Amino acid sequence: MKTPRDSSMKPTTPQTSPHEQVTFQIQDIAFGGRGIGRVHQMACFTKGVIDGEIVNARVVRKKPRFLEAELLEIKKKSSHRVEAPCPYFLKCGGCSYQHIDYFHQLTIKEKQLKGALERIGGIKDPPVRTMLPSPKPFEYRNRITVHVRDGALGFFVEKSCEVIPIDSCRIASQEVNSALKKLKSQRPKDGDYLLGERERYGGFRQVNNSMAALMLEAVQGFAIKDHGILLIDAYCGAGFFTHALAPFFSKVVGIEWSKNSVALARREASLHEVFEEGSVEEILPKKLLEASSAETTLILDPPSEGISELVVMAIVNTPPQKIIYVSCNPATLARDIKRLSTHYKLQESTPLDMFPQTAEIESINILTLHGANH
Ligand SMILES: C[S@@+](CC[C@H](N)C(=O)[O-])C[C@H]1O[C@@H](n2cnc3c(N)ncnc32)[C@H](O)[C@@H]1O
């Protein structure tokens, strides 16, 4: 007879072997677009599914704390499921949500932003507003980069340098697709090709024109609500926010390290707009020190890595009255809000769908100093 000391008597977690077929319910959609459910008490991730669906999938990877599975069959379909219009969907590594109706895509992204602010940012019941939809859920991208390898022209397969040949891209504008057709007919040599609308381009530019206009309107509304004297636009690119907000402030400073973008920004600058070329880490501390905190509004629009510890230090050493943090990554946004939480409170967060059909989430976040009247 076996005693409790026998290792074979220990309670065991049911084992899952790679290639095993499993049936489970999708409980949620994680940031990045994969559905998540539970298999043998472990989290299991699968692409191309919708919350509420029951799916049959094959385990393809087993990690110590989670499983990854490949979708085989949908046993119970969500009412939000639609036919993905693109033949390369889930193959090219671009879109994650073409199989989900647009309204539900917005609900999923809103929930993911809230979740990140709660879990990573430590904010109970975060003040997230309803997501602003893109006027165009398809044909919105004003540029794409395609790759040519061994004569094949298209996008990279997800997490690889293998090219999947394409004839068109459903989220790119008609003009971009015409440029793609023209490039294909020229049989280009191996390389990477940026195809964009014929507008002037010299640095970072928002990819979705109609959504960018709505974002500008929203940022403008927040910036001029109780307007200060000085506006600092950190990570300003070619001055997208800076130029539009300049009429509402006595002094405006843009900070950007791309030479091209700064040159473009200076070309359009009015007399009270100054553009400083260099890193935010180096320039922001000086600009904040020169100003009166109570009269300063700071825009932060960093790349997806968020702001560095040096930038956090500069802000808390000389805290501006209001921060408008424009983010394209909920995880780094939530981390940064937590780092700033000794001095700032998240007043409200407005998600906007700059990148429909993809997993990306853009948001405008208003941070106000503790104790400030609002
Ligand atoms: C998300 S874009 C925002 C651009 C601009 N606000 C717009 O809407 O067009 C981020 C910009 O920050 C710049 N950048 C990234 N890290 C930087 C840093 N540490 N210092 C200065 N500029 C930086 C990039 O060159 C890029 O132009």
The ligand as a Tripos MOL2 file, in Angstrom:
@<TRIPOS>MOLECULE
LIG
   27    29     1     0     0
SMALL
NO_CHARGES

@<TRIPOS>ATOM
      1 C1          5.1570   58.7640  -30.9660 C.3       1 LIG1
      2 S1          6.1740   59.9190  -31.7900 S.3       1 LIG1
      3 C2          5.2870   61.3990  -31.4870 C.3       1 LIG1
      4 C3          5.4860   62.5380  -32.4620 C.3       1 LIG1
      5 C4          4.5360   63.7110  -32.4180 C.3       1 LIG1
      6 N1          4.0270   64.0260  -31.1110 N.3       1 LIG1
      7 C5          3.4010   63.5350  -33.4040 C.2       1 LIG1
      8 O1          2.2530   63.3540  -32.9800 O.co2     1 LIG1
      9 O2          3.6320   63.5970  -34.6230 O.co2     1 LIG1
     10 C6          7.5710   59.9850  -30.7540 C.3       1 LIG1
     11 C7          8.6630   60.9250  -31.2120 C.3       1 LIG1
     12 O3          9.6440   61.0000  -30.1650 O.3       1 LIG1
     13 C8         10.9490   61.0130  -30.7200 C.3       1 LIG1
     14 N2         11.8010   60.4880  -29.6120 N.ar      1 LIG1
     15 C9         11.8400   59.2340  -29.1300 C.ar      1 LIG1
     16 N3         12.6120   59.1590  -28.0400 N.ar      1 LIG1
     17 C10        13.0960   60.4060  -27.8200 C.ar      1 LIG1
     18 C11        13.9380   60.9870  -26.8220 C.ar      1 LIG1
     19 N4         14.4320   60.2370  -25.8140 N.pl3     1 LIG1
     20 N5         14.2310   62.2940  -26.8980 N.ar      1 LIG1
     21 C12        13.7200   63.0570  -27.9080 C.ar      1 LIG1
     22 N6         12.9000   62.5840  -28.8750 N.ar      1 LIG1
     23 C13        12.5750   61.2700  -28.8240 C.ar      1 LIG1
     24 C14        10.8490   60.2020  -31.9690 C.3       1 LIG1
     25 O4         11.8400   60.6020  -32.9000 O.3       1 LIG1
     26 C15         9.4270   60.5240  -32.4520 C.3       1 LIG1
     27 O5          9.4440   61.6240  -33.3370 O.3       1 LIG1
@<TRIPOS>BOND
     1     1     2 1
     2     2     3 1
     3     2    10 1
     4     3     4 1
     5     4     5 1
     6     5     6 1
     7     5     7 1
     8     7     8 2
     9     7     9 1
    10    10    11 1
    11    11    12 1
    12    11    26 1
    13    12    13 1
    14    13    14 1
    15    13    24 1
    16    14    15 ar
    17    14    23 ar
    18    15    16 ar
    19    16    17 ar
    20    17    18 ar
    21    17    23 ar
    22    18    19 1
    23    18    20 ar
    24    20    21 ar
    25    21    22 ar
    26    22    23 ar
    27    24    25 1
    28    24    26 1
    29    26    27 1
@<TRIPOS>SUBSTRUCTURE
     1 LIG1         1 GROUP 0 **** ****
